[in-house]
């Protein structure tokens, strides 16, 4: 069994910064990639940023040059540094991982989500 635990959400003023963390644990052989998604009230979930085991990253256009995804070499812990936050960044942020477990099965895991609120 593999679990993802997010932390770092909270209330921040516009223009402020937050750093989210996502830690993976359990029967992990390798992690192929991890991503941060967000879902605002009344909107569909969207991909915010993604990183693969090679270190290659990609971002939603709305967060480019403001958010940075990073992780340790094995992607057991991944971070999302969010700068210059805007009210429209308010959402529940969830991390997602593509995991190969110790039985060499590939599957997808989701964290429970952490709320980010950008408001004055």
FILOLO-663328 format. One record per residue (C-alpha): x, y, z; residue in three letters. Coordinates in steps of 0.5 Angstrom, whole numbers, plus 500, padded with zeros to 3 digits. Layout:
REM FILOLO-663328
> x|y|z|type
> X|Y|Z|ALA
...
//
This chain:
REM FILOLO-663328
> x|y|z|type
> 500|500|500|UNK
> 502|507|498|UNK
> 500|513|501|UNK
> 501|521|500|UNK
> 501|526|505|UNK
> 500|533|503|UNK
> 502|539|508|UNK
> 503|547|508|UNK
> 496|549|506|UNK
> 493|555|509|UNK
> 491|563|508|UNK
> 496|568|505|UNK
> 495|575|503|UNK
> 495|576|495|UNK
> 502|577|493|UNK
> 505|572|498|UNK
> 508|565|498|UNK
> 507|558|501|UNK
> 510|552|500|UNK
> 507|545|499|UNK
> 510|539|501|UNK
> 508|532|499|UNK
> 511|526|502|UNK
> 510|519|499|UNK
> 511|512|504|UNK
> 509|505|503|UNK
> 511|499|499|UNK
> 515|504|494|UNK
> 520|501|489|UNK
> 520|507|484|UNK
> 516|513|483|UNK
> 515|515|475|UNK
> 512|522|476|UNK
> 509|526|481|UNK
> 504|532|480|UNK
> 500|538|484|UNK
> 493|539|482|UNK
> 488|544|484|UNK
> 480|544|484|UNK
> 477|551|486|UNK
> 470|551|488|UNK
> 465|550|482|UNK
> 471|548|477|UNK
> 474|542|475|UNK
> 480|539|477|UNK
> 486|542|473|UNK
> 494|540|473|UNK
> 498|545|476|UNK
> 505|542|475|UNK
> 508|536|474|UNK
> 515|533|475|UNK
> 518|526|472|UNK
> 524|522|475|UNK
> 529|525|470|UNK
> 527|532|473|UNK
> 523|535|467|UNK
> 518|539|469|UNK
> 511|542|466|UNK
> 507|547|469|UNK
> 500|550|467|UNK
> 500|557|464|UNK
> 497|560|469|UNK
> 502|559|474|UNK
> 508|559|470|UNK
> 514|564|473|UNK
> 510|564|479|UNK
> 510|556|482|UNK
> 516|552|482|UNK
> 515|544|483|UNK
> 521|540|486|UNK
> 523|534|489|UNK
> 528|529|492|UNK
> 532|524|487|UNK
> 527|519|488|UNK
> 521|523|488|UNK
> 519|521|495|UNK
> 518|528|497|UNK
> 516|533|492|UNK
> 515|541|494|UNK
> 511|546|490|UNK
> 513|553|492|UNK
> 508|558|490|UNK
> 510|565|490|UNK
> 506|572|488|UNK
> 499|568|490|UNK
> 493|571|487|UNK
> 486|570|489|UNK
> 484|566|483|UNK
> 490|561|486|UNK
> 485|559|492|UNK
> 483|552|491|UNK
> 484|545|494|UNK
> 491|542|492|UNK
> 492|535|491|UNK
> 498|531|489|UNK
> 498|525|485|UNK
> 504|520|484|UNK
> 505|514|479|UNK
> 508|509|483|UNK
> 511|502|482|UNK
> 510|498|488|UNK
> 515|493|491|UNK
> 511|488|487|UNK
> 513|492|480|UNK
> 505|494|479|UNK
> 504|501|476|UNK
> 499|505|479|UNK
> 496|512|481|UNK
> 496|515|488|UNK
> 492|521|490|UNK
> 493|525|497|UNK
> 488|528|501|UNK
> 489|535|499|UNK
> 490|541|502|UNK
> 487|548|502|UNK
> 490|554|500|UNK
> 486|560|501|UNK
> 489|567|498|UNK
> 485|573|501|UNK
> 486|580|504|UNK
//
